[in-house]
Amino acid sequence: MEPEHTWVDFTRWFRRNQGGNTGTQPAKCAAYASTVIPSREERQATLRLGFDDWMKIWLNGKALANLRHDQGFESSEVPVSLKMGDNHLVVRLSNSDNIEWRCWAFSCVIENAGPR
């Protein structure tokens, strides 16, 4: 399933053919997403991430950040150093129980800062 714009929606993959948001996906768990970020040169950039609960990020096999939002959906910015060639990004996103609305999705945008 392709992401919608900058969003990756784990709810679609884990809701088990049920409609609606309440009670349709597992809670108190985590899932992983990975991608490759190609870069024509070594450069600085920023990952702008929108998510709820907590997220852990690895870039090229190295732990980059542990992020947590306890008060609902928020955004964070993480500076990154991209190498020339393929950069492997892995994200682990939690899904805690939320009675009113259970969004299990994240957004990731790469903002370029230019060459170093």
TIROBA-955556 format. One line per 2 residues: number of its first residue (from 1); their letters; for each residue z, y, x of C-alpha. Coordinates in steps of 0.001 Angstrom, whole numbers, plus 524288, in hexadecimal, padded with zeros to 5 digits. Each point is the difference from the previous one (the first is absolute). Layout:
N
NUM) a) Z,Y,X | ...
//
This chain:
116
1) me) 80000,80000,80000 | 7FC17,80D30,805AA
3) pe) 809DF,80B25,800A1 | 7FE4D,80B51,7F69F
5) ht) 7FDDB,80C23,80842 | 80BC0,7FFD3,8093A
7) wv) 80870,7F6CF,7F7BB | 80344,7F1BB,80234
9) df) 80630,7FA6E,7F399 | 807B0,7F37C,80255
11) tr) 8035F,7FF63,7F17F | 7F20D,7FBC9,7FCF6
13) wf) 800FA,7F480,8094F | 80DA0,7FB5A,7FC3A
15) rr) 8014A,80251,7F14F | 7FB63,7F24A,7FC68
17) nq) 7F628,803A3,7F554 | 80A1A,80792,7F80D
19) gg) 7FDA2,80D78,7FA43 | 808B3,80BE1,80146
21) nt) 80948,8041A,80ACC | 80D8C,7FB9D,7FBBF
23) gt) 8036E,7F26B,804DF | 7F241,7FC78,80455
25) qp) 801DF,7FF65,80EAE | 80A8F,7FA69,808BA
27) ak) 80B3D,808D0,80441 | 8086D,7FFF5,80C3E
29) ca) 7F4CA,7FB72,8088B | 7F5BA,80542,8095B
31) ay) 7F181,7FE1A,802BB | 7F710,8034D,80B4B
33) as) 7F305,80715,80101 | 7F7B1,80167,80C25
35) tv) 7F3D4,8073B,80412 | 7F86A,80435,80BF5
37) ip) 7FE76,80E6D,80345 | 7F433,801F8,808DB
39) sr) 8003B,80B7E,80962 | 7F4F1,804C3,808AC
41) ee) 809C6,80609,8095F | 80E55,80060,8037A
43) rq) 8064D,809E9,7F6CC | 80BFE,80496,7F8CD
45) at) 80088,7FEC0,7F130 | 809C9,7FFE5,7F4E1
47) lr) 8021B,7F55E,7F5E3 | 8038A,8064B,7F306
49) lg) 806B9,7F56D,7F7E5 | 8044F,80044,7F1D7
51) fd) 8093C,7F534,7FB99 | 80CD1,7FC6D,7F95E
53) dw) 80B56,7F828,8058F | 7FD6F,7FC86,80E3F
55) mk) 7F4AC,7FDBC,8091F | 7FE77,7FAEC,80DDA
57) iw) 7F3DA,80315,807F6 | 7FA14,7F9B9,80C22
59) ln) 7F482,8055E,807B2 | 7F931,7F72B,809D0
61) gk) 80B49,7F65B,7FF7B | 80AB0,809FE,802D0
63) al) 80A2C,8040E,7F5F5 | 7FD0F,80E2B,7FCAE
65) an) 80963,803F4,7F517 | 80A20,7FB88,7F61D
67) lr) 7FF8D,8090B,7F444 | 808A1,80064,7F3F9
69) hd) 7FFF6,807C7,7F353 | 80BBF,7FD34,7F758
71) qg) 7FD13,80A2A,7F582 | 7F295,7FB9C,7FB58
73) fe) 7F213,801F3,80476 | 7FE83,8097D,80B6C
75) ss) 7F719,8023D,80B94 | 80238,7FF30,80EA3
77) ev) 7F7E4,803DD,80BB9 | 7FFB4,7F7D2,80C59
79) pv) 7F932,804C0,80C75 | 7F7CB,7F585,8069D
81) sl) 7F83F,7FE6D,80C8C | 7F33E,7F902,7FD64
83) km) 7F942,7F931,80B3A | 7F14E,7FF75,8019D
85) gd) 7FAAE,7F46B,7F862 | 806FD,7F84E,7F565
87) nh) 80DF8,80364,7FC58 | 80724,7F5DB,7F7D5
89) lv) 80925,8059B,7F59B | 809AA,7F743,7F8B3
91) vr) 808A3,804DE,7F4E7 | 80B73,7F8DF,7F9B3
93) ls) 803D9,805D5,7F2C9 | 80C1D,7FC55,7F841
95) ns) 80103,7FF00,7F14A | 80DA2,8029C,7FAD5
97) dn) 80380,7FEC3,7F1BD | 7FDCB,80C4D,7F7F9
99) ie) 80305,7FF43,7F184 | 7F7A6,80B80,7FB83
101) wr) 7F391,7FDF4,807DB | 7FCD4,7F674,80AC3
103) cw) 7F55B,80584,8089D | 7FD0C,7F6C6,80B1D
105) af) 7F56E,80792,806F4 | 7FE06,808BC,80B99
107) sc) 7F66E,80A44,80485 | 7FB8A,801AA,80E05
109) vi) 7F7AF,80B28,80523 | 7FC71,8021A,80E46
111) en) 7FFB1,80E52,8039C | 7F8E4,80288,80CAC
113) ag) 805CF,808B2,80A4D | 7F4C4,7FEC9,809A1
115) pr) 7FEE8,7FAA8,80DDB | 80B66,80027,80980
//
